[in-house]
Amino acid sequence: MHDASWIAGLTHETVIVHLKGGSHSLKGVLAAVHADCLLLRDAVVLEPDSQVILDGCVVIPRPNVDFMQTIRGEA
């Protein structure tokens, strides 16, 4: 298994998390990184024609993450 500790260095960065299975993608501020999950705040679900704002923090189990992009210059 690869060491993914570098992901913790992205805390407080705006990211897009793409979920496995062709499911939704979520954009938000990476608030915390845990061994089993990621925590996003100010998250939105990215839809083809809209964005759905989510209240509170969103917990994403790591096994559900396909890949993640950083969005530099956004807060």
C-alpha positions as CSV (number, residue, x, y, z in Angstrom):
1,M,0.0,0.0,0.0
2,H,1.2,3.5,-0.8
3,D,1.9,6.1,1.8
4,A,-0.7,8.8,1.3
5,S,0.4,11.1,4.2
6,W,1.1,13.9,1.7
7,I,-2.7,14.3,1.4
8,A,-2.7,15.9,4.9
9,G,-0.6,18.7,3.4
10,L,-3.6,19.7,1.3
11,T,-5.7,20.6,4.4
12,H,-7.4,24.0,3.9
13,E,-7.0,23.8,0.1
14,T,-10.0,23.7,-2.2
15,V,-10.3,20.3,-3.8
16,I,-12.6,18.4,-6.1
17,V,-13.1,14.8,-5.0
18,H,-14.3,12.4,-7.7
19,L,-16.1,9.4,-6.4
20,K,-15.8,5.8,-7.7
21,G,-18.4,4.3,-9.9
22,G,-19.1,7.4,-12.0
23,S,-20.9,8.8,-9.1
24,H,-21.0,12.5,-8.2
25,S,-18.0,14.8,-7.7
26,L,-17.7,17.1,-4.7
27,K,-16.0,20.4,-4.5
28,G,-15.1,21.9,-1.1
29,V,-12.3,22.9,1.4
30,L,-10.4,19.9,2.7
31,A,-10.9,20.3,6.4
32,A,-9.3,17.1,7.7
33,V,-7.7,13.9,6.5
34,H,-8.1,10.7,8.4
35,A,-6.9,7.2,7.7
36,D,-10.5,6.1,6.8
37,C,-12.1,9.3,5.5
38,L,-11.8,12.9,4.2
39,L,-13.7,15.8,5.6
40,L,-14.9,18.6,3.4
41,R,-16.5,21.9,4.4
42,D,-18.4,24.4,2.3
43,A,-19.0,21.5,-0.1
44,V,-21.1,21.4,-3.3
45,V,-22.1,18.5,-5.4
46,L,-21.0,19.2,-9.0
47,E,-23.8,18.4,-11.5
48,P,-23.6,18.8,-15.2
49,D,-25.9,21.9,-15.2
50,S,-25.8,23.0,-11.6
51,Q,-24.2,22.9,-8.2
52,V,-26.0,21.6,-5.1
53,I,-24.8,23.2,-1.9
54,L,-24.4,20.8,1.1
55,D,-25.0,22.0,4.6
56,G,-22.4,21.3,7.3
57,C,-19.3,19.1,6.8
58,V,-19.2,16.1,4.5
59,V,-17.5,12.9,5.4
60,I,-16.2,10.9,2.4
61,P,-15.0,7.3,3.1
62,R,-11.6,6.9,1.5
63,P,-12.6,3.7,-0.3
64,N,-15.2,5.7,-2.2
65,V,-12.6,8.2,-3.6
66,D,-11.5,7.6,-7.2
67,F,-9.2,10.7,-7.4
68,M,-8.9,14.2,-6.1
69,Q,-7.8,17.5,-7.7
70,T,-6.5,20.6,-6.0
71,I,-8.0,23.9,-7.1
72,R,-5.3,26.5,-6.5
73,G,-6.2,30.1,-5.8
74,E,-9.7,29.5,-4.5
75,A,-11.0,29.6,-0.9
